[in-house]
Amino acid sequence: MPYKATSVSSRHKGWHHDQINGRLAAVFNGTEAFDFDANDLAVDVAATFATTITQTTGNLVNSAGDLRATVGNLRLGTVSNFATTQPLAWAVFRSSTQPAGAITTAGGVGANDTTVQKIIAAGTINNVET
């Protein structure tokens, strides 16, 4: 279908070459599932991956909804430095550098070698008490 930005048929299943916008789209029953071009991959539906996804540069940005880890740990730090006997369903921190300057518009939590620390919106860092 040359010179059309979207697939015309509601029964179309397969690829659509969008010559107007310079991209290739995957279509299922006339609905675009994802598209890609030289700059990005845009996924318009829920996606399930059965393998590790590795991001080597940039940021992981979630602009709506929740960022969820339904199994395992959320690990902040170099993964190879974690012990294999740590529990599941924890946010686990490796030793990190305390932030320089105040966090004035949000709070945070982190860890150094001996304590878990919190930062409140006023910018004060304190140890989390047990």
KAHURA-V125151 format. One record per backbone hydrogen bond with DSSP energy under -0.5 kcal/mol. NH is the residue of the N-H (numbers start at 1). CO is the residue of the C=O. Records with the same first field share a line. If there is no record, write none. Layout:
NH->CO / CO
This chain:
4->1
12->9
14->27
16->25
18->16 / 23
19->17
22->18
23->18
24->36
25->16
26->34
27->14 / 25
28->31
30->12
31->28
33->26
34->26
35->42
36->24
37->40
42->35
43->41
44->33 / 42
45->33
54->52
55->53
56->54
61->59
63->61
68->66
74->90
75->73
76->74 / 92
77->75
79->77
81->78
82->79
86->83
89->72
92->74 / 90
94->76
96->111
101->99
104->102
108->119
110->117
112->115
117->110
118->126
119->108
120->124
123->120
126->118
128->116
129->127
